[in-house]
Amino acid sequence: TPATTGTFDMYWIAVHPAFQGRGIAQALDQTAVDFVRERGGYLLIAETSGQPGYDRTRAFYEKQGYGRLAEIPDYYKPGDALVIFGKRVS
């Protein structure tokens, strides 16, 4: 992330529905963590929507050890919040 010393943004982890439930998303997340760690980073940020259709996405981040850091109401559009998750990388 520009102007930080070790924060990285992960924009998307996406797995085709036909391949979900096979551990692919967890492997992609681990690859992102390894990428950050190898570059001396310490914080990985993931953003998603607050819409009900993103319930599984938010649950995924929590299961992977991300903490919910912030929520900005009406970010994407009225009624659609931005939810920011973060995970410390050691």
N, C-alpha and C positions, 0 to 999 in steps of 0.2 A: 504494500500500500504506500503510495507516495507520502513523503514527509514522516515516515515512521522508521524505527530502527530494526523492527523484526515482526511486524504485523503483516499477515498475508490474507487476501480475500479469496475465498473459493466461491465462484459464481454459480456453478451448478454441478450436481451429481445427478445424472439421468440414466436410467436403465429401461430399455424397451419392456413393456408389460409382459411380453412372452418370456422374458428372462428374469423377471423379478422373483425374489424369494430364494435365490441361489447363492447369496453372499457376494454378489458382484458390487453392489453399492458399498458394502463394508470394505471390500478390497480397494475400491476407488478412494474411499475416505482415508484408508491407511496409506495409500500412495501419496495423497495430498499431505498428510502428516509427515511422512518421510521426506518429501520434497522440502517442506518448511524447515524441518530439523536439519537437513543436510546443508541448508543455507544459513544456519544460525538464527532462524526465526524462533519466536516464542509464543505467538498468538495466531490462531486461524479463525477467521470470521466467516460465517455463512449467513446469508439473508434469505428470507422467504416470505410468502404472503400469509396473512392472518385468516384468509378465507377457509371455510370448512373443507373445501376440496384439497387443502394442503395439510390436513390433520396428520396424514401418514408421514409427510415430509418432516413436520415438526417433531413427531414421535421418533423418527429415524435419527435426527440430530441429537435429541436427548439420549437415546439409547447408545449413541456413539460417544457420549461424554461431553457434549456441548452444553453449556449453560445458556439460559435465556437472558440476554443482557439488556435488551430494550425492545420497546414496541412503539412505533410511531403511527397513530391513528390516521386514516384517510390518506396514506402515503401514495398508494398506487391509483386509487380513486376513492370517492366517498364510500365508506364502509369496508375498505380493504386496507388493512394495516400492513406496515413493514415490520417483520419480526426478525430481530438480530440475535444470532447465537454466536458464542465464542468458545474455543477450546484452547487451553494452555498446552503448549508443546514443550516437552522437556528433553 
